[in-house]
Amino acid sequence: MNYRGGDWVVNKIDDYDSAGRHLAEIFNSIVVMVDYRKVPEYPFPTSVNDCYAALGWVDENRGDINAINLAHWHPR
């Protein structure tokens, strides 16, 4: 998962699309790019909650997106 930069305030997910694609390519892996609502329109901790919800979505849908369960992953 990639939570784009911006300190919960600036930038948009499109600014990080090429970085996500690059990570997916060099690691031959799925990269989930997470967008979140930003302050000041949405007060803290809205952004953090959005990111946590995205993590939950990935966990619940890992089979559909061919992701592995990292709880059972061991480095080689």
KEKE-3310 file (N, C-alpha, C; in steps of 0.2 Angstrom, whole numbers, plus 5000, padded with zeros to 4 digits):
npx = (5004:5002:5003:5000:5011:5010:5006:4993:4987:4991:4993:4988:4981:4984:4996:5005:5004:5013:5024:5018:5016:5029:5034:5026:5031:5045:5045:5038:5024:5008:5002:4994:4987:4982:4970:4964:4954:4957:4963:4960:4947:4942:4942:4956:4954:4951:4958:4967:4958:4953:4964:4966:4954:4956:4966:4959:4950:4959:4964:4952:4949:4960:4961:4954:4961:4973:4983:4995:4994:5002:5004:5008:5019:5036:5053:5065)
npy = (4994:5011:5026:5042:5056:5073:5077:5076:5087:5094:5091:5078:5062:5059:5065:5055:5044:5039:5036:5025:5016:5013:5007:4996:4990:4988:4980:4969:4968:4970:4987:4996:5012:5024:5036:5050:5060:5077:5090:5107:5105:5093:5088:5083:5067:5063:5060:5050:5040:5037:5031:5020:5013:5010:5001:4991:4987:4982:4971:4963:4961:4954:4942:4944:4953:4946:4947:4944:4936:4944:4941:4928:4928:4926:4932:4928)
npz = (5000:4997:5004:4998:4998:5007:5019:5024:5019:5006:4988:4976:4972:4959:4957:4961:4954:4944:4952:4959:4949:4945:4957:4957:4945:4947:4958:4954:4959:4967:4969:4979:4978:4989:4991:5001:5011:5014:5025:5026:5024:5028:5045:5056:5063:5050:5038:5042:5046:5034:5028:5036:5034:5020:5021:5028:5018:5008:5015:5017:5004:4998:4991:4980:4973:4971:4981:4994:5011:5022:5035:5035:5027:5023:5022:5009)
capx = (5000:5006:4999:5004:5013:5006:5005:4986:4985:4992:4994:4982:4983:4986:5003:5009:5002:5019:5028:5015:5017:5036:5035:5023:5035:5052:5045:5033:5019:5002:5003:4987:4987:4977:4968:4961:4951:4962:4962:4955:4940:4940:4947:4959:4958:4948:4963:4970:4953:4952:4969:4965:4948:4959:4970:4954:4948:4964:4964:4946:4949:4966:4960:4951:4967:4979:4988:4996:4993:5008:5005:5011:5025:5043:5058:5069)
capy = (5000:5017:5032:5047:5062:5079:5079:5076:5094:5096:5086:5074:5055:5059:5067:5050:5038:5036:5032:5019:5011:5012:5003:4989:4987:4986:4974:4965:4967:4975:4993:5000:5019:5026:5043:5051:5067:5082:5096:5109:5103:5087:5089:5077:5062:5060:5057:5044:5035:5035:5027:5014:5010:5007:4995:4985:4985:4978:4965:4960:4959:4952:4936:4946:4957:4942:4949:4938:4937:4946:4937:4921:4929:4926:4934:4922)
capz = (5000:4996:5006:4995:5003:5007:5026:5025:5017:4999:4983:4975:4971:4952:4957:4963:4949:4941:4957:4961:4944:4945:4962:4955:4940:4949:4963:4951:4964:4967:4973:4981:4980:4993:4991:5007:5011:5016:5029:5031:5022:5033:5050:5058:5060:5044:5033:5045:5046:5027:5026:5039:5030:5014:5024:5029:5012:5005:5019:5015:4996:4995:4987:4973:4970:4971:4986:4999:5018:5025:5042:5033:5023:5026:5017:5007)
cpx = (5004:5001:5003:5006:5009:5004:4998:4983:4985:4993:4988:4985:4986:4994:5008:5008:5009:5024:5025:5016:5024:5037:5032:5028:5042:5051:5040:5027:5013:5004:4996:4989:4981:4976:4964:4959:4956:4959:4963:4948:4937:4945:4950:4954:4955:4952:4966:4965:4952:4958:4968:4959:4951:4963:4965:4952:4952:4964:4958:4945:4955:4966:4958:4957:4973:4984:4989:4995:5000:5010:5009:5017:5032:5048:5062:5076)
cpy = (5006:5023:5038:5053:5068:5081:5080:5083:5095:5090:5082:5067:5055:5061:5061:5043:5035:5033:5026:5014:5009:5006:4996:4986:4984:4980:4969:4963:4972:4981:4996:5007:5021:5034:5044:5059:5071:5087:5102:5107:5097:5087:5082:5074:5059:5056:5050:5038:5033:5030:5020:5010:5007:5001:4989:4983:4980:4971:4960:4957:4956:4946:4939:4950:4953:4944:4944:4941:4938:4943:4931:4922:4929:4928:4928:4923)
cpz = (5000:4998:5003:5000:5003:5014:5027:5022:5009:4995:4982:4972:4964:4952:4958:4959:4946:4946:4959:4955:4944:4951:4960:4950:4943:4954:4960:4956:4963:4971:4974:4983:4983:4993:4998:5007:5016:5021:5025:5030:5027:5039:5052:5063:5054:5039:5036:5045:5039:5025:5030:5036:5024:5016:5025:5023:5008:5009:5017:5008:4994:4991:4980:4969:4970:4976:4991:5006:5021:5032:5041:5029:5026:5021:5015:5009)
residu = (MET:ASN:TYR:ARG:GLY:GLY:ASP:TRP:VAL:VAL:ASN:LYS:ILE:ASP:ASP:TYR:ASP:SER:ALA:GLY:ARG:HIS:LEU:ALA:GLU:ILE:PHE:ASN:SER:ILE:VAL:VAL:MET:VAL:ASP:TYR:ARG:LYS:VAL:PRO:GLU:TYR:PRO:PHE:PRO:THR:SER:VAL:ASN:ASP:CYS:TYR:ALA:ALA:LEU:GLY:TRP:VAL:ASP:GLU:ASN:ARG:GLY:ASP:ILE:ASN:ALA:ILE:ASN:LEU:ALA:HIS:TRP:HIS:PRO:ARG)
# end
